[in-house]
């Protein structure tokens, strides 16, 4: 099986302003996605909604080996990585089809194979 990461970028400020009922609707989409993955033979091995990027720490190392730790996201953009799934699958095309469930509420979704391609 090949291991994929399903990356979920989003606008964190918009999410913070989203009414709780709309958040619950989004969580229902994620439950539907997880159920569809299982029914179609894909295996979720990890994943999580991530804390706001303002809580992130960025570790940078310069060519001399000096380390600097700063607050905030790695990239200064409107969209940040808001969550991810790690999925094992033998069928990328079908995984993409199932990810369309998330697309009803998430917008852009990135599906990327793990380096090395497969796991046991």
Order of alpha helices (4+ residues) and beta strands (2+ residues): beta-alpha-alpha-beta-beta-beta-beta-alpha-beta
